Amino acid sequence: QSRWLGRGGGQFAESVPAIDEAVEFLSRNQFGALIVIERSVPLGDAVRTGVALDSTVSARLIEAIFWPNSPLHDLAVVVSGDRIVAANGLLPRADASSVPPRLGSRHLAAVGATEESDAVVVVVSEQTGAIRIASAGTLSDPIPFESFAAELRKALASEEGFGEPAKEAAT
């Protein structure tokens, strides 16, 4: 766990602030986004099906990629360490029962990518601007922007994901 986000600066130490800044912009403007962060399991198919890049992770680049109607705005961006390695990458979709019915294909792809790898996926809703994180086959509840960076760091450091969705207590 500490090899990813150790106190001395980890694999994502520079990526998280850039992703945080971009997600704030995307959320406030309701620009849909899928940002896949590779950990130990490479996402070969998403990279192969997308447009290959080799760029430092930056908020401005992520914002430009997901700007509506830009050539790369559909599908996913793949981040590996401090590099954006692909844009417009196709992700596997989870079964429709994996997410609430009001959520769409972007959320299904976020969960699907985490079912087949240890990736952490950030998803921004185009309809509402809501921010969620998918990890270990689960999707978080909406995350307030103020808490996003801390939640992303926690997800990247965890091997557990978000666990089971909250269940109401029996009465």
C-alpha positions, -999 to +999 in steps of 0.1 A: +000+000+000+027+025+009+045+019-023+016+038-041+012+067-017+040+067+008+047+099+029+079+105+009+059+108-023+045+079-041+037+067-075+006+090-076+019+119-055+019+143-085-011+128-103-037+131-075-035+170-073-038+173-111-067+148-112-083+167-082-081+200-100-094+186-133-123+168-116-134+200-099-135+217-133-153+188-150-178+184-122-187+221-120-192+222-157-210+189-159-185+175-184-187+137-182-154+119-176-138+085-169-103+085-155-088+051-150-058+049-127-037+017-132-021+001-102-004-033-105-026-048-132-020-032-166-051-022-186-039-034-219-072-035-238-082+001-227-048+013-238-047-007-271-082+005-281-075+041-273-053+068-286-018+063-273-003+092-254+027+096-232+021+128-214+026+140-178-007+141-159-020+176-158-053+192-150-054+212-182-048+181-204-075+161-187-099+191-190-091+194-227-096+157-234-130+157-218-141+190-233-174+183-251-171+174-287-133+172-286-121+142-306-110+123-275-138+132-250-157+099-253-146+068-233-117+068-208-083+083-201-058+058-187-033+070-161-002+050-152+019+065-125+024+102-134+017+096-171-015+097-192-009+067-214-041+066-235-073+086-242-105+074-258-100+039-243-128+014-243-136-002-209-155-034-203-190-028-189-203-043-157-236-061-155-265-035-154-274-047-119-241-035-106-251+002-105-284+020-097-306+022-128-305+060-130-267+058-137-256+051-172-229+034-193-201+056-180-207+042-145-211+007-158-177+010-175-161+024-143-173-006-123-165-030-152-128-019-154-124-025-116-139-060-118-111-071-141-082-052-126-071-034-094-075+000-111-093+029-094-117+047-117-129+083-113-163+090-129-179+124-134-216+124-144-224+144-174-260+149-162-254+160-126-216+166-122-216+141-094-182+125-087-178+088-078-150+064-075-151+028-086-128+003-070-128-035-066-161-039-085-180-013-064-191+022-070-190+049-042-218+071-033-214+107-047-184+123-032-184+160-023-157+178-042-141+190-009-136+153+001-125+140-034-087+142-031-087+124+003-111+097-010-090+092-041-059+088-020-077+064+002-089+043-027-055+042-043-039+030-010-065+004-004-066-031-017-102-035-005-121-010-026-152+005-011-167-028+002-203-036+000-228-008-007-244+005+025-275-014+036-304+000+056-306-014+091-335-038+097-362-026+119 
